[in-house]
């Protein structure tokens, strides 16, 4: 019986490169790589067709994006020989990680900004309603019902604006 050399890209990809083998790959990485007391707690096998081919890059490979137990992220690649273009690949992977982090940060920032903006908009709308209804002669108790605040809050808003 002949066995494939697990150190070849083809064999490694067949054994470890699918979602079905994710648990095996996770255990394997934790067994062979020292992460200084940390361990791989989650991983994503990178689709090799999403990575542009650079001069000197191998045709088949398994790249793994892993999250360690402390929340940090690492990229793991099986590399038996030094290949021309490896440095370019490392830079590309770093750039992609930065890009994804920036996109996530921008998305979270926009969500928080929109949430804060909506809160301020609701608050401004209440203030405008309080002022306009007060100017129209509506009593504070009725205004409180309209804007769903208690009478003391309505009076405080009017006092701040010198409208009482």
N, C-alpha and C positions, 0 to 999 in steps of 0.2 A: 504494500500500500504506500502511495506517495502522498506527501503532505505539502501544502503550499507554505512558503516562507512568509510568516506573518509580518515580517519587516518590509515586504514589498507593498507598494501603494494599493495594488489590486487586491491582495489578500486582506490587508488591513481594512480596506473599504468594504469588502464582502462581509467580514466578521463584525466590524464595529460601526459601519457607516449608514445605518438605517434607524428609523424611529423605533423599530421593534427591538433593537439591541441597545437602546439608550441606557437601561439599567446596568447592562454588562459593561458598557463603555465607562459609565460613571464609576463603577467599582474598580475597573482596571486603572483608570486615571488616578484615583485615590490611592491605589496600591503601589503605583510605580513613580509617582511624582510627589516630591516633598514640598508642600505649600506652607512650610513653617508653622505647623500646628493648625492650619486651616484645611478645609476639605471642600471638594466640589459638591455643591448641593443641588445644582441644576445645570443643564447644558442644552445647547442647541447645535445640531449638526448643520454646518453651513452648506447650502446647495452650491456645488462647485460651478454650476452654470451661471451663478450670479457674480462670480469673481472674474474680472477681465484677465485675459491671458497676456502676460508680460513676457518679454524676451527672456528665454531661459527657464521659464516656469514649467513644471511638470504637467502632464496632461490629466492625470488622475490623482486625487488627494482627498484627504478628509481633514477639514478644518473644524474645530470645535470652539464655540464661544461658551465659556463656562462662568458660572457665578459661584464664588467661594462663600464659605460659611460666614465670613465677615462682611459680605455684601459687595466686595470688590469683584471685578470682572477680568477675565484673562482670555486670551486666544491661544489655543493649543493646536500645533500642527505636527504630524509625524514627519520626520525628516531623517532619512538614513544617510544621505550624502549631501555635501555642499553643492547647491545648484546655483548656476548663474541666475541672477535676478531675485534671489531670496530676499535681499535687503529691500528691493522695490516692493515685494510682497508684504514685508513687515510694515513698511511705511503706508502702504495702501490700507492694510488692516487697521492701523492706528487712526488713519484719517477717517475711515468708515465709523469707527467707534466714537470719535469726536463728533462727527456729523450727526450720528444717531443721538448722542447725548445732548447736543445743541438743539436738535429738533424736538426732543422730549421736553427739554427745559423751556423752549419757546412756547410749546403747546401748553405746558402747565402754567406758565406765566400769563398766557392769554386767557386761560380759563379763570385763573385767580383775578385777573384784571377785569374780566367781564362780570364775574360774580360781584366784585367790589363796586363796579360801575352800576350794576343793576341795583345793589343795595342803596347806593347814593341817589340813584334815580327815583327809587321808591320813596326815600326820605325827602327828596326835593319835592316830589309830587304831593306828599302829605303836607309839607310846609306851605306849598302854593294853595292847596285846598283849604287849609286852616285860615290862611290870610284872606283869600277871596271870599270864603263863606262868612268870615268875621266882618269883612267890609260890607257884605250884603245884609248884615244885621242878624245873622244866625247866632243863637246863643251857644256858648261853649259846650254845654251838655249835649246839644244836638250835633255840633261839630265833632265831638268825641265819638259819637256813634258812627258818623260818616267815615271818619278816618281810622276807626277801630283802635283808639287810644283812650286812656281814661282822662277825665276832665282836668286833673292836675297837670298831665303832660301837655294837653292843649293850651292851658293857661301859661305853662312854662315857655312854650314856643312863642306865644303872643307877647309875653314879657320880654323875651330875648329880642324880639323885633320891635319893641316899643309900641305894640298895637293894642295893648289892653286898656 
